[in-house]
Amino acid sequence: MTNPRADRVKHVRSLAQRSVRRRTGTFLVEGPQSVREVVAETPGRVRELYAGPDAGERYADVVAAAEAAGIRVRAGSAEVLDAMSPDAQQLLAVVDAAQPDRAEVLARGPRLVAVLSQVRDPGNAGTVVRAADAAGADAVVLTGASVDLHNPKVVRSTAGSLFHLPVATGGELVDVVADLRAAGLAVLAADGRGEHDLDDLLDVAGRAPAGVPDLAAPTAWVFGNEAWGMTEADRALADAVVRVPIRGRAESLNLATAAAVCLFASARAQRR
């Protein structure tokens, strides 16, 4: 492929638009790390893979794995790949957008789940998915009011973690919380105004007194909007509201940073 104005090139580029993703049921996976992971973990979802002129040498392992999995690899000029996506680094894939539903995820008996409620920033959402993967969480849930999971920046920010753990989307927070509780998870809301200090909870994990959340127990963490946090009504849905202690002079923590701290605290407590 050498014509950056070809219809196929325009179609791939149009997947940056949510309306096109919804209509086609596909989304873009850009860059060698994310493409490597989708090919390795869910090759059956990859419809097409596009490689620039240097990709065969620079990413030979990815191209070889794709071909071995029966994925059609289309070669394109550097201009074609740049026209499809300036963030592709000469390698991108068109992937089926099918995701597991919440009931399917919770039926697996997860012990650690991250829930994003009205999280609108794609970089934050993707980074939380990546942090959840790194902490060994079993699943991530995005409520319907959150950013589209397949927004290109979300996908890039996960750095391939999107294909390592189930991510369910949709639904109101009240319904998500009810389902989590029915699956046996305690629901903790992360909020700077929380009545419980995360460090204090770590100190008593596995032997928490009555009325105090036990981080060693199966837990779902709920993280709210970047700008306004969680509403009073949303906080009231949780079993407890927990704050991350700030020892220095910072006014607050970035959402994704706070989420990583909470998830790793639970992972440490559960490992005990």
Secondary structure, 3 states (H helix, E strand, C coil): CCCCCCHHHHHHHHCCCHHHHHHHCEEEEECHHHHHHHHHHCHHHEEEEEECCCHHHHCHHHHHHHHHCCCCEEECCHHHHHHHCCCCCCEEEEEECCCCCHHHHHCCCCCEEEEECCCCCHHHHHHHHHHHHHHCCCEEEECCCCCCCCCHHHHHHHCCHHHCCCEEECCCHHHHHHHHHHCCCEEEEECCCCCEEHHHHHHCCCCCCCCCCCCCCCEEEEECECCCECCHHHHHHCCEEEECCCCCCCCCCCHHHHHHHHHHHHHHHHHC
